[in-house]
Every structure is written in structure tokens, then in C-alpha cells.
């Protein structure tokens, strides 16, 4: 079963709390992640108000996928693992946020996807690196263009 991973770090000109609030707002992801077509929070932690599970529809060069993720929230970001998927057989990811200055945050995005698609390794590598790049580009634009650096 093919497993593909990618990690990238970018600096975002915004406070860590602003970036954290943006990544935790799962319903808004279709607005800043080009591949996400639909996002729906299914379960929220009653104590914290943070999302616990969410369902997504996403497009990729290999087709459209539907999947459900379960989230864990950390002081410095959030992580997730796949509960169920159509094209994917597994997905784990993490955003780790580190404050560089009060108005600059380092964001590291790690993504691992498992699937049964019979594609050459160089294509799979290009696809996952493209997903990570477009997600971080979208996050940076979303936060910085909305006046994240206050």
C-alpha cells in the first residue's frame, strides 16, 4: 500500500493565536485550500468548542475524494488522523506553530497519505508536495490578507 509524506515550513506574518484560530476553523477551509471543495464539522468538543471530527470532499489530480478526520488540539497546533475515506486508506497530519516574534509565526505542516492508487512514485510525490504547498500558500494568504499581523 503506497504511503506518501511531505513536510514544509513557512513564516506567516501574523500572531500565533490568529494562525491557530484560522486552522481550527475547519468550515472555512474551502475558502483558502484550493483542493477542499466542502468541509463540514460533524462533532464539537462541548467543553472547548473545538472540532473533533469533520467530513471533507476534496479534488486532486487523481480524482475526487471524500473522507472523515478526527482532530486532536495542542497548544502549538493541531493534528489529525483519518477515520474513513474513499480513495485514501489513511491520512495523518499536523500543523505545528512556533512564535518567531509576537507578529510572526512559523508554521510546519506535515502530511502523510496512504492509498491504493497504482501511480508511479514521482507522480505521487509531486501530488502530495503540491497539496502541502497549496495549503500553506492558502493559509498564509488567508491570514496575512485578512490583517493577521496586528
Phi, psi and omega in degrees: 000118181297139175233129181234139181225152174208147177222139177210149178236136175227160173259134179242132180277077180194153176297150181304320181298324179292316179295317180298316179297324180292314182290333179280345178276077186298325181297336181272355184304324177299341180281339183228353173249110187304327184283338182278120180266323179215145176220135180218118176287127182263328184215138179237140176291119184298328183284317186259339185078007182270150180294140178253314176226151179209151179249140182229152165239128184225149175254147177212165179304339182265358178136184179263135182236149172238136182203159179240134181243148174248132187253148169236133183254138181234160177299329184252022178150212177203156179227166181206163172217153184280136175267318179201150180207168180262299178274325180274148173255351177188152175205131172230145178206166178203138166254125173243126184249129178233129180285124175269309172222173179303336181244015179223129182236135172270127181244119174253126181244121177245133180221131175233129180233135173245143184200174178249018184283127182277072181245149176298149183303320182294328177288315179300318180297317179296320181296310184291322177296323177295321178297315180295315180298313183292327178294313181291323176297315179297319178297312181301313180297317181301312185285314184289322180286339179270010178081036182300323179279105185257000000 
